[in-house]
Amino acid sequence: MSQKVAVLGTGKIGEALLSGMIRAGWSPADLLVTARRPERAEELRARYGVTPVSNAEAAKTADTLILTVKPQDMGTLLDELSPHLPADRLVISGAAGIPTSFFEERLAAGTPVVRVMTNTPALVDEAMSVISAGSHATEQHLAHTEEIFGGVGKTLRVPESQQDACTALSGSGPAYFFYLVEAMTDAGILLGLPRDKAHDLIVQSAIGAAVMLRDSGEHPVKLRENVTSPAGTTINAIRELENHGVRAALIAALEAARDRSRELASGKKD
C-alpha cells in the first residue's frame, strides 16, 4: 500500500522537499499539500501534480505529516490538526527551536514525532538535515524521515538535546557563508576588481574548498597549512583575521544562535 505524505505550510523549504521526493521516485498522487493562500496551492498542483487539501483533510488522510510552518504558527496549526489526527500517524516537525514534547502534549497520546532541522541548500539538493526522535518514534519512523529528507541532501541523526547546537551550526550556517562571501566581495572591489569578477573568484574558491573538505579526508587545519607558505600572502591575511578576533567572533555568534534557539523553545518571541 502506498504511503501518503502531506506537507503543511508549503513555502520554499516545503516545495524543495516536494520536488526532491518526486525526483527520488515518489508519485505525485501520494503527495498532499496545504498552503495559506489558495492560489499558492493551485500553483503547486500545476507545477508538480500534487493534491492541495485542507489541514484537517491532511490530518485525516496522510500517513505522514511534515509541518513546515513558522515556529510562532505551530501551536495554532496543532490545535487545528489534533481533533482529526489519529495517534498512529507520523508527525515530522521542521520548526526551529520547538521540542518534540511540544507536539506530544498537544496531539493524541502515543503520536510518533520526529524533529528535523534542515537548511536552505535543500533548494539545490545540498541540505544538511538533522533528525531527532521523540518519545514514541521508532527506528522505522526515523528511517522513513531519512528517506524523505535524503532526497534534498544529507541527513544526520542526533539526540534531541543537540538540536539547538545543530540549528546554530547548520540551520543558520548557510547565512554565515553568504555573509563571508559578501565581505570578501567587498574586499575584492576595494582591491580594484569589478564586482562580478570578485564574486566569481570567491564563489569558485568556496566550492573548491568545500569539495576538498568533503572528499579529501584531511583536517581543515592541514588543508589550510597547505595553502600557507612561510612569510607568504596567506599567513599575513590569517594574522589579520586572528588580530581582529574572527575566530572568537564566530564562536560567540554560534553561541548566540544556539541561545536564541533555546529561547524559541521556551516560547520567548522577542
N, C-alpha and C positions, 0 to 999 in steps of 0.2 A: 504494500500500500504506500502511495506517495505521501511525503511529509509536506504539509502546507506551512509556509513561513510568512509571517506578516511583519512588515517594517512600519512602525508607527512614528509619525512625525518625520516624513521623508524629506529631509533637507539635503545638503551636499554630501555629507557622510552617508546618510541612508541611501541616497542614489548611487553612491560609489559601491556600497555593499550589493545593491541590486544588480548593477552591471557586472560586478565581479562574480557573483553567483551564477549569472546567466552564462558568462564566459567559461565558468568551471563546469557547466553542464546541467545546471538546474533548469527545469522547464518553467517558462513564464506563467504557465497555467497554475503552478503551485505557489506562486508568489503574490501576496496581497500587500497593498499599501494604504496608508492613511495620510492625509495631509490637511492642514488647516483650511486651505483655500481650494474650492472645487476645481478651479482652473489648473492648479498645480497637479491635482490628482489626474485630471484628464491628460495633462502633458506627459505624465509618467506612463499612462496607459498607451498613448500614441507612440512613445519612444521605445518602450520595452515589451508591450503586450501583457503587462501585469494587470491585476484586477483591483481597482480602488474600492474600498469598503469603509464603513464607519468604524470607530474604535470598538464599539460594542460588538459589531459583527466579527471583527478580527478576533476578539476575545473568545467568542463562541466557536469559531470555525478553524482557527490556526492551531497547529501543534506547537509551534514556536513563535513567540512574540519578541521582536527586537525593538526596544524602546530607545529612540534617538532624539527625544525632545530635550529642551534645555533643562538643567537641574531645577530651576525655580518653577517649572511647569509640571514636574514629575508627580507631586502629590495630587494635583487636580486630575491628572491622567489616571492614576491608580484608583482614585475614587470612582472614576467613570468605568474602569475595567472590572473592578472587584466583584460587582454583582453578577457578572457574566462569565468569569474566568474559572474553569474547573481546576482543581488542585494538581492535576497530572500534566498540565501544560508547562513547557519550559519558558521562563522569562529571562531574557538577556538584556541587561541594562548597559547603555553606553554613556551614562551621565557621570560627569566628573564629580568626585567627592562624596557620592551617595553610597553608603554601605548596603550590603545585601539585606541586613536586618531591617532597613527602612521598608523594603518591599515585603519581606516575610511578615512583618507586623500588620501590613495593610491588605494582604491577599489571603486566600484560603490556607488553612493550616497544611503544612507539608509541601507547598508550592516550591518547585526547584527554581533557584535564581542563580544566574551566573553574571558576574560583573566583568565588564570589558572596558579597558581604556585603549582606544585606538588613536590614530593621529591623521592629519590631513593628507599625507602621502598616499592614503587609501585612494585618492583621486587618480593616482598614476600607478596603482597596484604595487606600491612600495611601503605600505603601512607597517608599523610596529604595533601589534595588538597584544595587550597584556590581559590575561584571563585568570579570574579567581572564582572559586566555588563558594556558594552559600551553604547553609546548613544542610539542605536537602538535595543538593546537586550531586549526581553520581559521576563516575568515570564516563558513562555513556553521554551524559549531558555535556561534559567538558569536551569530549571528542567531537560531538555534533557542533559545538560552538567553534572549535578549531577548524572544522570543515567549512563553516560559513566564512569566517574571517580570514582563513587561509587563501581565499580567492582574491584578496586585495593586499596580500603581503605576508609577513612573517608573524607567527604567534609565539607567545611565551607564557607558561603558567607560573604564577607566583602566589604565595599566601596573601590573603586579603590585607593583612597588616602592612604589606609592602606596596599597596596600590598608590598611596599618596606620594611615595618616593618615585614610583614609575610615572605617575602623572607629571611630576616635576621634570623628569629626565626625558621621557619620550612623548608624552601627551603634549607638553608645551615645547618640546625640543626643536621641532622644525623652525619655530619663531626665532630661536637663538641663532640658528644658522642663517636665516634670512637677514637678521639684524647684522651679523658679521659680514655678510656679502654686501649689504648696503654700506657699511662703514668702509670696507675695503674698496668699493667702487668710488666712494668719495675721495679716498686717498689716491686712487689712480688718476682721478681728474686733477687733484692738486699737483700730482707729479707730471702732468702735461698730456695725459691720454684722453681721447674722446670717450664719452660715457659708454657708447656701445662696445668699443674695443676693451675697455676696462672690465665691463660686465662679462664679455665672452671669456676673457683671460681667467677671471676669478671663478666663473661657473665651471669651466672645464677643469680647472685645478681642483675644485671641490669634488667634482665627480671622480676624477682620477684618484684623489686621496681617499675617498670613501671606498672605492673598489679595492685599493691596496689594503686598507684596514680590514675589509671583509674577507679578502681572498688570500692574503699573504701569510696569515697566522702569526705575524710579528706583533710585538707590543708597540703601542704608539710611540713610546719613548725611543725605541730602536729606529722606527721609521723617521722620526724627527731628526735623530742624530745622523742618519744617512744623508740628510739634506744640509746639515750644519757643519760646514768646514771651519777649521780653526781661523780665527781673525777674518772670517768672511762676512758676506752681507746678511746671511740668515741669523747668525749669532748676535749681530748688532740689533736686528729687529727684535729678537727674543729678549734681549736685555731690556729694551724699552718696554716690552709687554710686562716683564717682571717688575720694572721700576714703577710702572703705573698700576700695579696690583691687579692685573687682569685675571690671574688665576684665583685670587681671593674674591674678586668681584663675582666670578662665575659660581663659586661655591655659595656665596651669600645669596645670589639670585635664585639658585635652585632650592636653597633652604626656604626662601620666601615663597616660592611656588608651592612647595610641599606644605608649608603652614597655611597657605590660602586654601589648598585642597581640604585640609583638616577643618578649616572654618566653614567651608561649604557643607561638609558632612554634619557639622553641628547645627546647621541651619542659619548661620550668620550670612547675611546678604551684602552688607556694606563693608 
